[in-house]
């Protein structure tokens, strides 16, 4: 079962890196915002070769991460049934207020 998870993590990582590269190449500023990454990380991802993407995708941890660090904010968005159509807008506002992540 652990091997299944590792295989699925690899697939998710590969998809994430490929779409991230495309987004960065198409519109760097928008990609930085949507991915929640710093400009330096965006430059590194955009400059990765295919071999580097495959190698990085094969690591045993998820490269993308859940962007809500505040349980109260996420709970509020999930509970807001009356304004469900506004939930994506609220989520964008909240994520825009958070600083981009830097890989340490």
N, C-alpha and C positions, 0 to 999 in steps of 0.2 A: 504494500500500500504506500509506503514512503517513496518508493520509486515512481509511483504514479503521480504523487504530488510534485516531485522534483521535475518530472517531465512536463507537467502542466505549468509549473512556475517558469520553466525554460520557454515554453510557448508564449506565455503572457509577457515575459521579459522581451522576447524577440519582437512581438507585436508592438509593445510599448516603444522600444528603441526605434523601430522602423517608422512608426507614425510620428514620433518625436522628431526624428531627423527631417521628415518631409515637412512637418509644420514649421520647424525652424528655418528651413531653406525657403519656404513660401513666404512667411511673414514672421521674422524673428521676434519682434516686440509682442505680437499677439501670442506666439508660442510660449514665450517666457511667462506671460500672464496666465494662459490656460494650463500650462504644465506646472506652474508654481516653482520654477527653477530660477537660478541666478543667470546673469548674462555669461558668466564664466563657464558654468555647466552647459549652457546652450551651445557655446562655442566648441566645447569638448565633444558633445554629442554630435553636432553637425559635422565635425571633422573626423569622426570615426570611420575606419575602413569597414568593408563587409566582414572581414576576418575578425576585426575587433568587436563588431556588433555581435557576431556569433559567439565569440569567447565570453563577452560580458553577459550575454543572455543565458549562458550555461551556468552561471553562478547559482548557488543554492538558496538565494534570498530574493525576495521580490524587489525589483528596482523602483517600481512606482509605489506610492504610498497613499493612504487615505488622508485627505487634506483637512479634515475636521479634527482638530485637537481638543476642542471644547465640547464636552458632552452636552452641556446645557444648550448650546447653539444647535447642534444636530438634533437633539430631542425636540426643540421648538419647531424646527423645520419639518420634522416627521409628524408632529401633532397638528400642524396648521391645516386642518381639513377645509375650513371656510375659504382660505386664501391659497388653495392648492395650486392654482394657476400661477401664483406669484412665487412659489417655492424656488423655481430656477433663478429668478431674479434675486431673491434673498440670498441664495447660495452664492451667486456671483459676487454680490456686494460683500458678503462675509469673507470669501476667499481673496477678494481684491484687497481687503484690509490687512491680510496676513502677509508678512514678509516672505519673499521667496526663500526656498530651502537651499542650503549649500551643502554639498557632500563633504564630510569631514574625514 
